[in-house]
Each structure stands twice: as structure tokens, then as C-alpha cells.
Amino acid sequence: MALKVKAVERNIKFTKDENDPGVWRYVMSPDLYIALNQAKVIKEAALRSGVSQGVMKACWDAAGEVIKAWATEGHSVALPGLGSMRFGLRAKSVAKVEDVKTSLISSRRIIFTPTQDLKDELANTSIQITCYDRNGDVVKRVTSADAGTVEDPEAEDGEENGQGDQSTPSNQGFALTISKTGSGSASISHNGNAVTSGANLNEDDEVEISITPAEDQVPTATVNGSSIELTEDGGVYTGSFAMPGQASTLVIDTGTVEGEDDGGDGLDKD
């Protein structure tokens, strides 16, 4: 058995400018088989267990109801032979307790944590990659020789006991290029961790921006050409955006006082 992956040559644009030629990159994604419906899974499970399909369906439905009920009560629920499931969330962090509100929650999530046996099975399964050029022609086939590393949802998301996503981004995801102009300063973070140019972020990761502009200047920020709303408080401008599902460019103009040098990239290193 092998997992099938396709690498398709696609044109990726970093702005909405119709004159932007973009860049061509081979983008990999799983080449999934057809979805197996519930009836087929129940039938196969009944054959392997020796019980009737009616009994198997009754057990299947009952287990589903129990899992749904307990998970929505905040439990981490075991899925026999597979792992566990729980709910989590993505939310923006704030410095002041009076700013804590439900509108900070950007999304609710379902988190599945596999058993070690399941992770070992995935790690030991080979991957076959088929490469397609921009014309849809097959140009190369590759059999994986990777380390078989399996992502750990617990280490990745850091959300045990509802503490929120506190870890640094993984090496999976999409690259964020950061460009800064002006003589002010700016810092970019994700869940309290500094984000530097070239960092890889997952789609919908909340990226937070803090800008201290040059005196009497109003800063601006855009991601892939779209403006980011900034809010001023005590001379500091803050804003955020959800990471797009593609390599992206964040451009920050902190404002430059006439006659001053822009002072390099101006990104806080802390």
C-alpha cells in the first residue's frame, strides 16, 4: 500500500494586481480516492466482526451520539483503535482582561489525536508522487524517501485543556514574506511568538501586527495587496489578519519623517 500525492505546477500570485505575472511552483496535495460512505464502512466492519449489519449500524449510531454529546461538553473522547477527538478553538490574544470577549474567537475546531499505532502505520506507509506540469502532462513520478515524520496535533496546537493555541507555527504551511518601509518600528507575532520574514504558517493562523510609527505619521499594512485595518491606542497601531491558504506577502509602511533614514527593516527582533 502507498499514499498517492500529486504535485501540480501552478501560478501563484502575491498581489491582486492583474499585471502581476506571479511565479510557477509545484504544489503538492494528497490524491484522494473516492469517499467511502457510512453504509460501506458498516458493511465491511460487520463482515470483519461477524455481527449483523443491523447490529453494527445500531452500535455505530450509538457511539456517534455518545462521542458528539461528550465532546460538546468539553471531554476528550476516545475513538477505539484510532485515537481521541475533542473541540478546540483559534482566538486572538489580548493584553488587558477587559478586552477579553467572544469576538476574539476566529473559529471553533475539531481536533483528532491519533494513537501511536495509527501514527506508526502512517509513518511506515510509502508515498508516491506524480508530477503534472502546467499543461496537465505527467512529467515525473517519485517514490518517497522521507523520514516518515507524523505531525503531533498536541505539540502543534498546544490546546490541551482549552488553553488556546500557544505554540510556534510548524514547518508546514505557507511562507509569509514580510516587507517593511519607514523609520518607525513594527513587530509581527502569532500566538505571542515572533514571526519573521519567510516563516511558514498554516491557513487561517491569526497573525498580529503592532506598529509604532514615525512621529506624526499614520502607518499602513497590506497582505497580498489587501489593506489590514489598524487600530490606534496610545500611539501604537495594532491589527491582525488570518493567514491565506497560499504563500503571502505582508507589506508594512510605518511612515517616514522627512529627512530621516528608514532604518533598515525595522522589525523588532524580540
N, C-alpha and C positions, 0 to 999 in steps of 0.2 A: 504494500500500500504506500501511496505517496500523496502529499498535498500538492495541488496544482496551483500555480501562480502565473499571472500574465503580466508582462512588462510592456506597456503601450507607450509609444512616442507621442507626447502631447505638447502643444504650445501653451506655455504658462506666461501670463501677463501679470505684471506687478502694479499696474495702474489701470484706470478705466479709459485712458486716452486711446481713441480708436487708431491713432498713428503709432502706438507702442507696438513694435514688432514682436515683443515677448522673446522667450527662449524656448528651445526644444529640449525636453527632458524625457527619459524613460521612467514612467511612473508604475510602480508595482502594486498589485492588488490581488486578493485571493480570487481564483477562478472557481466559483462555487458550482456544485452540481444542483440539480433541481431540489426544491424544498420537499422534505418528506412530511406528509400531512399526519395528523394525530392518529387517524384510523390505521395507517400502515405501521406506525410505531407500535400501537397497541396490539395489532395482529402479530407482529414479529416477537414482541415481548411475551405474548400468550403462548406462542409456539415454543419459545425457549424455556418457559417456566412450567409448562404442562397444564396450566389452568385455562379455563374457557375465556373467550374474548369478552363475554359479558361481565365475568368477574373481574378481569383485568381492567376493563373500562370503568367499572364502579370504583375500583381501588385508585385508578389514575385520577378520576374526577375528585374523589375524596381527598387525596393527597394534595391536589392543586388548590382546593378550597382551604385546607389547613395551612399550606405554605403562604397563600395570599393573606389570610387572616392574621397569622402570626407576624409576618414580615411588616405589615402595615401597623402593627402595634410596637414596632421597634426592635423585634427579635432578629437575630441572625439564624436562619432556618436551614437545617441540614437537608441536602438533596442526596439521598442514598446512592453511594457509589460514584458520585460526581463532585460534591463539594458543598458549599453553602451559599445562600443568597440573602442579601439584605438591601435596604434602601439607604441611599446617601444623598448628598447634595453638593452643588457648587455655589459658593457665595463669596461676595466681595468682603474684604476685611475693612474695619474702620478703627480709628484710634480712640474715639470717645464713646462711652457707653450710651449716651443719649442719642447717638446716631444709629444704634442697632435697631433694625426693623426688617420686616419680612421682605420688603422690596429689594434688599441686598441679595436675596436668593435668586440666582440666574437660572437654575434648573434643578429638578429632582432626578435622582439617578437610581438605577437598579444595578447593584454590584454583585457579580458572581466570583466566588473564590474557589478554584478547583482543588481537588485533593492532590496529594503528592503523586499517587498512582496515575492520575489523569495527566498531570504535568510531565511525568516521566514518559508516558506513551506519546505525547505530543513532541517532546524533545527528541525521541528516538525515531520519529517519522521523517523520512526524507522529503525534500521539497523539489519539485520540478518546475522550472521557469521557462515559459515560452515568450519570446520577444517579438513584438509586432512593430513595424515601422509606421510612419505617419500615413502610409497608403494602405495599411491593414495587412501587409505581407509579413509572413513569418521569416525572420532574419537570423534567429539563433535560438537554440534550446540549451538549457543549463540544468544540471542536477546539483543540488545544494551540497556545500561542504562547510556550512556554518556551524557554530558551536552548539546550536540547538537550545539556546537560552530561551526560557519561557518567562514572560513578564509576570511579576508578582503584583496582583491588584492591591494587596495590603501595603506593600512598600511604595507602590506607585502613587496611591491616592492618599494614604495617611489618614483615613477617615474612621478609624476604629472608634466605637462608642460615640459617633456623631461629632467628632472634634473638628471636622472640616478638612479640606484639602490643604495640608501644611507642608508637603514635601516639595522638593525641587522637581522641575519637569524632567521627564525621562529623555533618553536619546532618540525616542521615536517621535514622529510627528512632522511638523513643518518648520522650516527655517524662518526666523524673523530677523531681517536686516534693519538696523537702526541707523538713521542719519540725523545729525543734529547740526543746526547752524545758530549763530548768535552768540553773544557774550554772557548770557545767563547760564544757569545750570539746570540739569534735568536728571531724574532717576526713573528707571523702569523696573517694575517688580511683578512677580507672580506669587501669590500667597505668602508675601513677606520676604521672598527671596529675590535678590537682584537678578535682572535679566540683561545680558549683554548682547551686542550685535552678533548674529549667527547662531544664537541659541535655538534649540528645537522645542517647539511647543505643540501640544495636542489641539485639535479642533475644539473650539468653544472655551479654551482656557481663558480665564479672566486676566487681562494684562492691565496693570495700574500704572499711571503716569503722574509724576509730581514735577512741576516746573517752577523754578524761581527765576523770573525773567530779569533782563536788564532793567535798570531804573526807568520808570515811566513807559515801559513797553508792555504790549499785550501779546503773549505767545500764541502760537497755533500748533496743532498737531493733526496729522492725517495718517491713515493706514490705507495703503493701496489707492491713494487719491481721494478717499472719503474723509471728511472732516470729523474730528472727535470733539465732542462737547466738553469744554473745560469750565470748571467752577472755581472762582477766586475766593480765598479766605486768608486774610492777613498777609496779602501779597504773594501767596503761593497758589498756583493753579493746579488743580487735580482733575483727572478724568480717567476713563477706562474703556476698554473695548474687548470683545470676545474674539479670540484668535480665529481667523478664517481657515477654512479647510484647504489651504494651499500655502506655498511659500509666499511670504508677505514682506512689505517694506513699510516701516514706521518712520515718518519724517517729522521732526520737531524743530520749530523755529522759536527760540527763546527770546528773540528781539535783541537788536544791537544798537547801543548808543552811538551816535555819530562820532567817529574818530577813534572808537575802540576796536581792538582786535577781537575776533570771535572766540579766541582762547581754545582752539582745538575742538575735540569732540564734545567737551563739556559734560560728559556723562559721569555721574557720581560713581565712584569705584566701590563704595561700601555695600 
